[in-house]
């Protein structure tokens, strides 16, 4: 696939990721148990890719891929768990915007790890905090930041860890096998949590009502999206994929306003613009110097 084709695929899935905040919010507002939701989403996402893997005659699983997939999958588990619990308490727009801060957290984390200085975090961090302050209403009559927003920012830290680990492992591993193990790890950890704390909460679910949203999350926002993100990240520099994935936050804001979860105000628009500008600045240029150069997967 050409570079332009890879970029087009990432833009499409950024839109899907953005809309998934709306779908998730609707399911959570319908009292869908969080751990069961994650288990269902990632279990069937993994099964979908297993079926595709058989049809594609993928190579056998090996110990190296298994180990890396479990490590990265554990990071994804914590990222999605914290983010989803945060979405219960905040709006899709704020959840999407604050999740996108992982683009800023990545270079901040990589500077001490690789002992390379970058001036971008010194600019992007104040921009993002100013944007968060505007969205929260700190300059107005009341402060609107809540526990859901704080959880979302914590989730962004785990998504940053996921991106760093993906950059480390993806170029050397078969993308399909690697993704299946990641999703399977999240599914197993989520199922274990659901069995421990959510007993008896599944019986009241209105399956005809929730199934379309679950299928969207499972097929498009989990199985296919995770595979293509792993596939593309092994073939494009981290700076390029990070810039494109910033669109996820833009789409989340647009859909959140369209569906009535957020009201567009001057401060909300200005805060959103500042956070998105910070993401673009953090991910533009030579971010590969901090993350390492992506190489084609074997």
Secondary structure, 3 states (H helix, E strand, C coil): CCHHHHHHHHHHHHHHHHHHHHHHHHHHHCCCCHHHHHHHHHHHHHHHHHHHHHHCCCCCCCHHHHHHHHHHHHHHHHHHHHHHHHHCCCCHHHHHHHHCCHHHHHHHHHHHHHCCCCCHHHHHHHHHHHHHHHHHCCCCCCCCCCHHHHHHHHHHHHHHHHHHHHHHHHHHCCHHHHHHHHHHHHHHHHHHHHHHHCCCCCCCCCHHHHHHHHHHHHHHHHHHHHHHHHHHHCCCCHHHHHHHHCHHHHHHHHHHHHCCCCCCCHHHHHHHHHHHHHHHHHHCCCCHHHHCCCCCCC
